[in-house]
């Protein structure tokens, strides 16, 4: 399987930090490590050797401009046999999202604010042939849709690099 570059790298972080600092009037920048460094999977052995469908947080991919997230990183790290391309199987508004955001490939953006869109997400996932669905969304999709194949939840925790930390930010905010 082809390795992807991390969505963020140290040089990008430093450039962002410099730009932020130049325009800042008292704000500060918390430098996070790549989300891939703190992946949480209930049982990573379930991923190895499987054909997986990855479902990622839709707004992060669309409005956030990311091409992939922690679900793709987990599929690679834990040696999925294949990341299934869902595009032949998507329906309705999800098909429109993929057409509008061509940088999104080989994953399903979890979009669904109405009952109709949630049904389209369910149909897209259930239509896609795979051994396992990696759910890398803020909410557990199995609580709102019926998925007809095994699933594994993927998440991550932020790891800070250097100072200030999130705790520093909260402390500073409380003093204001």
Beta strands, then each sheet from edge to edge (+ up, - down):
strand 1: 39-41
strand 2: 51-57
strand 3: 82-83
strand 4: 108-110
strand 5: 132-136
strand 6: 151-156
sheet 1: 1+ 6- 5- 2- 3-
sheet 2: 1+ 6- 5- 2- 4-
end
